[in-house]
Amino acid sequence: MDLLTPDRILTLAGFLGLLVLAWAAIRLNRAPLAARLKGARRMEVAEVLPLGNDARAILMRADGQSILIVTGRKGGTAMLPLAAAPEAME
């Protein structure tokens, strides 16, 4: 029983070749891929604040609006849309 038969060696070489080609394609197109992945997001987590052992407050931004979410491990979740902050007067 041979472990390294010619067909297994060719299969392994082909697979490794495909991995190297995929790696090279990703390296060459890194900036456009990163822009495409980052640009389409409509929601982001702005800040997370632990309130104790069981709860946390999460400030999110979705479509330009701030939303405060308070979650607890054992209890429910509360969500509060926040009004836009007034601009500072000079």
C-alpha positions in Angstrom: 0.0 0.0 0.0 1.7 3.1 -1.2 0.8 6.4 0.5 2.4 8.6 -2.2 1.1 7.4 -5.5 1.4 9.7 -8.6 -2.3 10.5 -8.7 -2.3 11.6 -5.1 0.8 13.7 -5.6 -0.8 15.4 -8.6 -4.0 16.0 -6.7 -2.1 17.5 -3.8 0.0 19.7 -6.1 -3.2 20.9 -8.0 -4.9 21.7 -4.7 -1.9 23.6 -3.4 -1.6 25.4 -6.7 -5.2 26.6 -6.5 -4.6 27.8 -2.9 -1.6 29.8 -4.1 -3.6 31.3 -7.0 -6.4 32.3 -4.7 -4.0 33.8 -2.2 -2.3 35.8 -4.9 -5.6 37.1 -6.3 -6.7 38.3 -2.9 -3.3 40.0 -2.3 -3.5 41.8 -5.6 -7.1 43.0 -5.1 -6.9 43.7 -1.4 -7.9 47.4 -1.5 -11.0 47.0 -3.8 -12.1 44.0 -1.7 -11.8 45.8 1.5 -13.6 48.9 0.2 -16.5 46.7 -1.1 -16.8 44.9 2.3 -16.6 48.0 4.3 -18.7 50.4 2.2 -22.0 48.5 2.2 -22.6 48.6 5.9 -25.6 50.4 7.2 -25.2 49.6 10.9 -22.2 50.0 13.2 -21.6 49.6 17.0 -20.4 52.9 18.3 -19.8 52.0 21.9 -20.5 49.2 24.5 -20.7 49.9 28.2 -21.0 47.2 30.8 -23.6 48.1 33.4 -22.9 45.2 35.8 -22.6 41.5 35.8 -25.7 40.9 33.8 -26.4 44.0 31.7 -24.8 46.2 29.1 -25.7 49.2 27.1 -24.9 49.3 23.4 -24.9 52.5 21.3 -25.5 51.7 17.7 -25.8 53.8 14.5 -28.2 52.6 11.8 -28.9 54.7 8.7 -27.6 57.8 10.5 -29.7 57.4 13.5 -28.4 56.6 17.0 -30.1 53.7 18.9 -29.5 52.8 22.5 -30.0 49.1 23.4 -29.9 47.8 26.9 -29.5 44.0 27.3 -29.4 41.7 30.2 -28.4 38.1 30.5 -31.5 37.0 32.4 -34.0 39.6 31.4 -35.3 41.3 28.3 -33.9 43.8 26.0 -34.9 47.5 25.7 -34.3 49.6 22.6 -34.6 53.4 22.5 -34.1 55.5 19.3 -32.2 58.6 20.3 -32.9 62.1 18.9 -30.1 63.7 16.9 -27.7 65.7 19.1 -28.0 69.5 18.6 -25.1 71.1 16.9 -22.8 73.2 19.1 -23.4 76.9 18.8 -20.3 79.1 18.2 
